[in-house]
Amino acid sequence: MGLVRFRSLRSHDTGNVVLVRRIEPKSGWATSSLLIGGLFGVFLVGLRNLAPWNYSWLYSKGDGALTQLGFEFFRKAPLFQWPLAAVPKYVVGSNMILPTENAVTNIFGKLVGEFIPGNFQFVGLWIVFCFALQGYFGAKLLSRFIDSGITQLFGSLFFVLSPALIYRVGVMNHYSLGSHWMILVALFLYFGTEFRTRAWGTLLFFAMLTSIYISAMLVVVFVAHQLKIYLQAKKVRITTFVLPLVASACGFWVMGYLSMSSSITGSNFFRLNALAWFNPGYSDRGSFSMVLNTVGNSRLRQLFSEEWEGFQYLGTVVAAGALLGLVNLRNTRILRNWREYAPIAIAACALFTFALSNHIVILHQEFNYWWPSSLFNLRQVFRGATRFGWPAYYLVTLFAVVQISRFVSVRKLKFGVTIAMVVMVAESSSGIAYVHREFSTSKPYVSSISDLKWNEISANHSKLVIYPNFDLQVGEVTGDAKVWVSRWFDLAKFAVDHDLSTNFGYVPRPLTDYIAAQNSQILNEMGNGKLQPKTIYVLANETIWERVSRANAANADAYKIDGLFVISTKG
């Protein structure tokens, strides 16, 4: 990967001669990248949304609303509980943990909440933190390959302005998945020359507390790193290999994934488009390409729009840099130093294939091929498997930036990388502006649960349950449960505000068995006249409500409130 100089060093463990980079990261330039990345994050999110006491903007942000709702339920859970990330009053009986992951910010917020009353949020600060570290570790990663500090600085901005990152936090509102910087840390460690057992262990542990998807990617990169060491030194220390994996397993245990009740279903629910790297369109109406937005008609945009979960556009400049590097591949050290590059290339390609699934889509055309059942079943565990394309995405970005740097250096184009960066910003400006507007524009939250009678009913109750229950993770909701699609959040928000538990909610995994069991249990309770005490039942069917209210007139009150059918038990 261009401009990398090596010196020979004899291994103390094996006596073999290995290649060690002379280049050391320059912390000054990395710090500048951190500041620029942070400032860009502030620009995207807006100063107003950084204020912890301003949390209402999240309620109009799709999955961002779930992020805040999950935090509010988590705040009211016991301070000392196990697992640490449990949310015991949310979807009771499913052993639910934080629905949007990221125990790091939620635990911090919970501790703050012990001293500060009222609602608040740290989402805005978390996003800025992610963009700052994206810049910092982008520069550190580039310092493995590039001598020039100023080139490291401007090159790191390609990581900061990554369309995949900006889209993920600004359009998808998956804030915990803004931690792309962890992937850069893993690549930085991979291209280092030391074992770094403690660094890997710390990274894998906190990655598991932040996002199970990113954690799984990092485990694969870590294994590739161990393979690289073996190929170079013909030896791997057992402790070096095992301890980081144990740290990852501890994170898995601390999060409570082992206790969470869920169904494994929905294989290929999302899959990566084969042309995702070159596809700037995120909808029929817009893209991260100023050119496509300017000259493209609606039919062209529809051709380039894809499954929204799999957006991973590289950007025109990065794509051009990668193609330039491929043309000049023989002149790089990659082929000659295959022991270093082969493990990470294989790992990234395997993850990318996993993201594609065995139903490959190219411009809305699908091509199927065989997969072993074990791999097929593994993919079922990861519903949003498109995300596993990110390590390859950032490897290509790294390769492109290094090759652009090499190209401009050979031709003595002093400001070449800077010009490339400006072109990148201009070309992606439409997408950046769209995300900025998405953050800065939010509708005031107005709940459909507005009748004051709700407050009176909730005073002596501890549970809020619905019938029939729903599962938003397994496709279209049908029948009577359709009413909850637009109203479940308001009911859940009312529940958390009044310290009520729920048997429903939006969760990251399908709950097929749980939903069936809940519907059966509640139907039996209503049929036998044995309703749970101190419970508010909200029914979607008026006929059932009338029958149950008559059968339980002695121990329950019935209401029609805000278009919902309510039965409030006594005692």
Sequence and secondary structure as in RCSB ss.txt:
>XXXX:A:sequence
MGLVRFRSLRSHDTGNVVLVRRIEPKSGWATSSLLIGGLFGVFLVGLRNLAPWNYSWLYSKGDGALTQLGFEFFR
KAPLFQWPLAAVPKYVVGSNMILPTENAVTNIFGKLVGEFIPGNFQFVGLWIVFCFALQGYFGAKLLSRFIDSGI
TQLFGSLFFVLSPALIYRVGVMNHYSLGSHWMILVALFLYFGTEFRTRAWGTLLFFAMLTSIYISAMLVVVFVAH
QLKIYLQAKKVRITTFVLPLVASACGFWVMGYLSMSSSITGSNFFRLNALAWFNPGYSDRGSFSMVLNTVGNSRL
RQLFSEEWEGFQYLGTVVAAGALLGLVNLRNTRILRNWREYAPIAIAACALFTFALSNHIVILHQEFNYWWPSSL
FNLRQVFRGATRFGWPAYYLVTLFAVVQISRFVSVRKLKFGVTIAMVVMVAESSSGIAYVHREFSTSKPYVSSIS
DLKWNEISANHSKLVIYPNFDLQVGEVTGDAKVWVSRWFDLAKFAVDHDLSTNFGYVPRPLTDYIAAQNSQILNE
MGNGKLQPKTIYVLANETIWERVSRANAANADAYKIDGLFVISTKG
>XXXX:A:secstr
  S  EEEEE TTT  EEEEE     HHHHHHHHHHHHHHHHHHH GGGGSTT  GGGGGSTHHHHHHHHHHHHH
TS SS SSTTB TTSSTTS  B TT  HHHHHHHHHHHTTS S    HHHHHHHHHHHHHHHHHHHHTTT   HH
HHHHHHHHHHT HHHHHHHHTS  GGGGTTHHHHHHHHHHTSSS  HHHHHHHHHHHHHH HHHHHHHHHHHHHH
HHHHHHHHS   HHHHHHHHHHHHHHHHHHTTTT       TTSS  BTTGGG  BSSSS BS HHHHHH  HHH
HHHH   GGG     HHHHHHHHHHHHTGGGSSTTTTHHHHHHHHHHHHHHHHHHH SEEEETTEEEE    HHH
HHHHHH TTGGGGGHHHHHHHHHHHHHHHHHHHHHTT TTHHHHHHHHHHHHTHHHHHHHHHHHH       S  
 THHHHHHTT  EEEEES   TTSS   GGGGHHHHHHHHHHHHHHHTT EES    SS  HHHHHHHHHHHHHH
HHHT   TTEEEEES HHHHHHHHHHTTTTEEEEEETTEEEEEE  
